[in-house]
Amino acid sequence: MFEIKHVITFLIAIIPALIWLYLFLRKQNENKWLVLFTFLGGMLAAQLILVYQGYWDETINFIFFKVSLVDFKTNIEHIIVNTLLSTFVIFLGVGVMEEFLKFWVMKFISARYFRSINDVIELAIISALGFAFLENMIYFSSQWGQLSAGNFFVFAMFRVTIVTMVHVLCSGIFGYYFGMAFFASPLLKIEQSKRKKHVILRLLKKIFRFKKHNVYYNEMFIIGLVSAMVIHALYDFVLSINVSILGFPVFIPVMFLYFFGGYYYLNYLLQKKNSHLQLGLVGTKVMPQEDFRKLLEEIEELKEKMREGQSIEEKPMLNQSNPIDDAQKEIEQS
């Protein structure tokens, strides 16, 4: 049944979400429909997590067979005797589920529109805001009438600021590293033109015949997921253990660190030079062959100018009509 509390909790949750959207997208020009669908996708990810958790104590009947969902919290507590360690591992499990699901939904909706690493970071943040919005709505509804007005206000402010920032920070970091992975092929080519060496990638290529951009993709993806998972778990863990030093709760400086440090770090990632490179869909099956060759030609022209000691500003880019087959073979083999 529709109640006034639903209107109030909706407003308490949506207004901060819109403010966060403005803060991160005010200098960007993302498609409004893409922003909306990605936000809704984040909400869907939150709903899937809640549905999964809601059936931990239930057995689902599929007529022909029954399924009992895995309650990993109980299982971990049985496996790991140490309370602190089991608590941290449980939060790692929560972190990997939430971060991967937010990412997967965002990638499913938005991957075809990625043109730069910035796009990936921004859309990951939007998905996180959708996730946090629905989660906040549910928490606000559950606590409505259970807390005094003052305590509810403090609880709501904590959720829409600190907790939302944790979601945004983890997703933004994952988005940055996935952007590096998504554009692995052109990024490696550009770094090669700058004479940067990837010793480990070269070694793996020679020993196992792996393609360098595939190794780089997996490396960046794993770094992104593990970073987001650990950062998320550390926050939850510190708040759960309630430790004090000289009578001062440790979680207070941690909250401020996540809030202000997280906002600063995300803006730093969005402003990095490699985040602004317009790389289109290079290295994916979607990119037209002609665009791929054009990028190779421009890189070769830059390398030629560097060899001749010319600056990029001295004369315009050369328009070569012949494709550079050798360069194309080189990147396809890397």
PLY file of the C-alpha trace (Angstrom):
ply
format ascii 1.0
element vertex 334
property float x
property float y
property float z
element edge 333
property int vertex1
property int vertex2
end_header
0.00 0.00 0.00
1.28 3.46 -0.95
2.15 5.60 2.08
3.52 9.10 2.69
6.74 7.57 4.05
7.51 6.23 0.57
7.38 9.75 -0.88
9.59 11.14 1.87
12.16 8.32 1.72
12.22 8.60 -2.08
12.99 12.33 -1.88
15.64 11.80 0.82
17.35 9.23 -1.41
16.93 10.80 -4.88
17.95 14.41 -4.13
21.47 13.50 -2.91
21.81 11.06 -5.85
21.04 13.91 -8.29
23.56 16.14 -6.50
26.23 13.45 -6.84
25.37 13.08 -10.54
25.80 16.81 -11.03
29.15 16.88 -9.20
30.65 14.14 -11.36
28.98 14.93 -14.71
28.82 18.74 -14.68
31.81 19.01 -17.05
30.86 16.03 -19.19
28.47 15.60 -22.08
27.10 12.09 -21.61
23.95 11.04 -23.43
21.00 11.61 -21.08
19.26 8.38 -22.05
22.47 6.42 -21.49
22.82 8.03 -18.05
19.23 7.11 -17.19
19.47 3.48 -18.31
22.82 3.02 -16.55
21.34 4.46 -13.34
18.38 2.07 -13.62
20.86 -0.75 -14.26
22.58 0.07 -10.97
19.21 -0.12 -9.24
18.63 -3.53 -10.83
22.01 -4.75 -9.52
21.03 -3.70 -5.98
17.68 -5.47 -6.30
19.36 -8.69 -7.46
21.69 -8.63 -4.44
18.74 -8.08 -2.07
16.71 -10.89 -3.69
19.69 -13.23 -3.35
20.19 -12.35 0.31
16.46 -12.64 0.99
16.42 -16.29 -0.10
19.38 -17.45 2.02
17.05 -19.12 4.50
14.62 -20.38 1.86
14.46 -23.31 -0.51
13.30 -22.37 -3.98
10.94 -24.87 -5.63
11.37 -25.12 -9.43
8.71 -27.89 -9.69
11.17 -30.47 -11.07
13.88 -29.69 -8.52
14.63 -27.54 -5.48
17.53 -25.16 -4.92
18.93 -23.81 -1.66
20.98 -20.66 -2.22
24.47 -20.51 -0.71
24.64 -18.51 2.50
28.37 -17.76 2.24
28.33 -15.84 5.54
27.41 -18.94 7.55
29.75 -21.15 5.53
32.74 -18.85 6.06
32.05 -18.65 9.81
32.15 -22.46 9.93
35.38 -22.68 7.92
37.36 -19.83 9.53
37.47 -20.02 13.33
39.12 -16.62 13.90
36.28 -14.11 14.27
38.12 -11.08 12.88
39.46 -12.96 9.86
36.10 -14.56 9.07
34.42 -11.14 9.33
36.89 -9.64 6.86
36.49 -12.55 4.43
32.70 -12.18 4.63
33.00 -8.51 3.70
35.32 -9.47 0.83
32.55 -11.75 -0.41
30.00 -8.94 -0.16
32.42 -6.60 -1.92
33.09 -8.89 -4.86
29.37 -9.58 -5.37
28.33 -5.93 -5.27
31.24 -4.56 -7.31
31.09 -7.22 -10.00
27.31 -6.97 -10.36
27.38 -3.15 -10.60
30.14 -3.46 -13.20
28.47 -6.24 -15.21
25.16 -4.38 -15.51
26.96 -1.16 -16.50
29.08 -2.98 -19.11
26.04 -4.77 -20.55
24.17 -1.47 -21.02
26.99 0.89 -21.97
29.99 -0.96 -23.49
29.11 -0.06 -27.08
29.26 3.65 -26.18
32.75 3.65 -24.64
34.96 6.18 -26.44
37.48 6.90 -23.68
38.49 5.69 -20.22
36.59 8.70 -18.85
33.38 7.26 -20.30
33.92 4.01 -18.43
34.66 5.78 -15.12
31.63 8.07 -15.41
29.22 5.28 -16.32
30.58 3.10 -13.51
29.91 5.98 -11.10
26.37 6.37 -12.46
25.71 2.65 -11.95
27.02 2.93 -8.38
24.69 5.88 -7.70
21.72 3.85 -8.95
22.79 0.98 -6.69
23.20 3.27 -3.67
19.88 5.02 -4.37
17.80 1.83 -4.24
19.76 0.50 -1.27
19.17 3.78 0.60
15.46 3.71 -0.21
15.12 0.24 1.29
17.14 1.09 4.40
15.19 4.32 4.95
11.87 2.49 4.68
12.99 -0.21 7.12
14.15 2.35 9.71
11.13 4.64 9.33
9.36 4.73 12.69
12.09 2.65 14.34
14.33 5.66 15.07
13.66 9.06 16.57
13.56 12.00 14.14
17.06 13.11 15.13
18.59 9.65 14.85
16.85 9.04 11.53
18.29 12.30 10.16
21.83 11.28 11.23
21.31 7.80 9.76
20.04 9.25 6.46
22.94 11.73 6.19
25.41 8.92 6.82
23.87 6.77 4.09
23.61 9.46 1.38
27.13 10.83 1.98
29.64 8.30 3.34
28.05 5.03 2.19
27.21 6.43 -1.23
30.79 7.66 -1.63
32.12 4.18 -0.80
29.99 2.71 -3.62
31.04 5.48 -6.02
34.73 5.25 -5.12
34.94 1.47 -5.57
33.02 1.52 -8.85
35.04 4.48 -10.17
38.35 2.71 -9.47
37.06 -0.49 -11.08
35.84 1.59 -14.02
39.27 3.18 -14.50
41.09 -0.16 -14.61
38.43 -1.74 -16.79
38.79 1.23 -19.15
42.52 0.47 -19.32
41.65 -3.16 -20.05
38.97 -2.33 -22.64
41.39 -0.14 -24.60
44.39 -2.41 -24.03
45.33 -2.68 -27.71
45.55 1.05 -28.56
47.05 1.97 -25.19
49.86 -0.53 -25.65
50.47 0.79 -29.17
50.62 4.39 -27.94
52.95 3.46 -25.09
55.14 1.58 -27.56
55.36 4.72 -29.70
56.60 6.53 -26.59
59.23 3.78 -26.18
57.73 2.46 -22.95
58.61 -1.19 -22.33
56.40 -3.81 -20.71
58.99 -6.42 -19.74
56.57 -8.89 -18.13
54.15 -8.73 -21.06
56.99 -9.33 -23.52
58.22 -12.26 -21.46
54.78 -13.90 -21.29
54.34 -13.37 -25.02
57.63 -15.10 -25.82
57.22 -18.00 -23.38
53.50 -18.79 -23.70
52.76 -17.12 -27.04
50.10 -14.98 -25.36
49.00 -11.81 -27.10
50.22 -8.82 -25.11
46.90 -6.98 -25.17
45.10 -10.08 -23.82
47.54 -10.34 -20.90
47.24 -6.61 -20.29
43.41 -6.83 -20.38
43.34 -9.59 -17.74
45.92 -7.80 -15.59
43.98 -4.51 -15.54
40.63 -6.25 -14.99
41.93 -8.25 -12.01
43.64 -5.19 -10.48
40.40 -3.21 -10.80
38.15 -5.88 -9.31
40.51 -6.75 -6.44
41.10 -3.06 -5.62
37.36 -2.30 -5.52
36.64 -5.45 -3.50
39.37 -4.81 -0.90
38.59 -1.08 -0.51
34.91 -1.93 0.00
35.70 -4.74 2.47
38.14 -2.63 4.50
35.52 0.06 5.01
32.84 -2.41 6.14
35.34 -4.24 8.36
36.56 -1.11 10.18
32.98 -0.01 10.89
32.01 -3.45 12.18
34.82 -4.01 14.71
34.24 -0.75 16.66
37.88 -0.25 17.72
39.02 2.84 19.64
42.47 4.36 20.16
42.82 6.41 23.35
39.04 6.49 23.56
38.63 7.83 19.99
36.72 5.57 17.55
38.87 4.55 14.56
35.93 4.51 12.15
35.49 8.32 12.30
38.77 9.25 10.56
38.24 6.30 8.18
34.86 7.72 7.13
36.39 11.15 6.48
39.25 9.54 4.55
36.85 7.65 2.29
34.62 10.67 1.75
37.13 13.44 1.03
39.97 11.22 -0.19
37.58 9.28 -2.42
36.16 12.40 -4.04
39.65 13.80 -4.65
40.97 10.53 -6.07
38.04 10.06 -8.47
38.51 13.58 -9.82
42.21 12.80 -10.22
41.37 9.71 -12.31
38.91 11.69 -14.44
41.54 14.35 -15.14
44.39 12.00 -16.09
45.64 12.44 -19.65
45.09 8.83 -20.65
41.48 9.06 -19.39
40.72 11.77 -21.97
42.11 9.95 -25.03
39.34 9.42 -27.56
40.08 5.82 -28.50
36.69 4.85 -29.87
36.27 1.12 -30.01
39.80 0.28 -31.10
40.67 -3.34 -30.50
37.05 -4.50 -30.39
35.06 -6.24 -33.10
32.78 -3.23 -33.40
35.41 -0.79 -34.72
35.48 -0.41 -38.52
38.71 -1.56 -40.16
39.19 1.83 -41.82
39.17 3.64 -38.46
41.66 1.15 -37.12
44.05 1.77 -39.99
43.62 5.51 -39.65
44.77 5.39 -36.03
47.80 3.33 -37.03
48.68 5.84 -39.71
48.49 8.75 -37.27
50.73 6.92 -34.79
53.29 6.15 -37.49
53.26 9.80 -38.56
53.90 10.87 -34.97
56.80 8.45 -34.68
58.26 9.72 -37.95
58.08 13.32 -36.75
59.75 12.35 -33.48
62.59 10.75 -35.44
62.98 13.87 -37.56
63.06 16.08 -34.46
59.90 17.96 -35.43
57.23 19.10 -33.00
53.62 18.21 -33.65
52.74 21.90 -33.99
55.25 22.65 -36.80
53.08 21.20 -39.54
49.69 19.40 -39.79
49.30 15.65 -39.76
50.05 13.92 -43.06
47.17 12.22 -44.78
48.57 8.98 -46.09
46.30 7.05 -48.36
48.15 3.69 -48.18
47.40 1.49 -45.16
50.34 0.50 -42.98
50.11 -3.24 -43.13
53.25 -3.86 -41.09
51.96 -1.76 -38.20
48.63 -3.52 -38.34
50.30 -6.93 -38.18
52.39 -5.77 -35.26
49.38 -4.75 -33.14
47.40 -7.84 -34.08
50.29 -10.06 -32.96
50.87 -8.08 -29.74
0 1
1 2
2 3
3 4
4 5
5 6
6 7
7 8
8 9
9 10
10 11
11 12
12 13
13 14
14 15
15 16
16 17
17 18
18 19
19 20
20 21
21 22
22 23
23 24
24 25
25 26
26 27
27 28
28 29
29 30
30 31
31 32
32 33
33 34
34 35
35 36
36 37
37 38
38 39
39 40
40 41
41 42
42 43
43 44
44 45
45 46
46 47
47 48
48 49
49 50
50 51
51 52
52 53
53 54
54 55
55 56
56 57
57 58
58 59
59 60
60 61
61 62
62 63
63 64
64 65
65 66
66 67
67 68
68 69
69 70
70 71
71 72
72 73
73 74
74 75
75 76
76 77
77 78
78 79
79 80
80 81
81 82
82 83
83 84
84 85
85 86
86 87
87 88
88 89
89 90
90 91
91 92
92 93
93 94
94 95
95 96
96 97
97 98
98 99
99 100
100 101
101 102
102 103
103 104
104 105
105 106
106 107
107 108
108 109
109 110
110 111
111 112
112 113
113 114
114 115
115 116
116 117
117 118
118 119
119 120
120 121
121 122
122 123
123 124
124 125
125 126
126 127
127 128
128 129
129 130
130 131
131 132
132 133
133 134
134 135
135 136
136 137
137 138
138 139
139 140
140 141
141 142
142 143
143 144
144 145
145 146
146 147
147 148
148 149
149 150
150 151
151 152
152 153
153 154
154 155
155 156
156 157
157 158
158 159
159 160
160 161
161 162
162 163
163 164
164 165
165 166
166 167
167 168
168 169
169 170
170 171
171 172
172 173
173 174
174 175
175 176
176 177
177 178
178 179
179 180
180 181
181 182
182 183
183 184
184 185
185 186
186 187
187 188
188 189
189 190
190 191
191 192
192 193
193 194
194 195
195 196
196 197
197 198
198 199
199 200
200 201
201 202
202 203
203 204
204 205
205 206
206 207
207 208
208 209
209 210
210 211
211 212
212 213
213 214
214 215
215 216
216 217
217 218
218 219
219 220
220 221
221 222
222 223
223 224
224 225
225 226
226 227
227 228
228 229
229 230
230 231
231 232
232 233
233 234
234 235
235 236
236 237
237 238
238 239
239 240
240 241
241 242
242 243
243 244
244 245
245 246
246 247
247 248
248 249
249 250
250 251
251 252
252 253
253 254
254 255
255 256
256 257
257 258
258 259
259 260
260 261
261 262
262 263
263 264
264 265
265 266
266 267
267 268
268 269
269 270
270 271
271 272
272 273
273 274
274 275
275 276
276 277
277 278
278 279
279 280
280 281
281 282
282 283
283 284
284 285
285 286
286 287
287 288
288 289
289 290
290 291
291 292
292 293
293 294
294 295
295 296
296 297
297 298
298 299
299 300
300 301
301 302
302 303
303 304
304 305
305 306
306 307
307 308
308 309
309 310
310 311
311 312
312 313
313 314
314 315
315 316
316 317
317 318
318 319
319 320
320 321
321 322
322 323
323 324
324 325
325 326
326 327
327 328
328 329
329 330
330 331
331 332
332 333
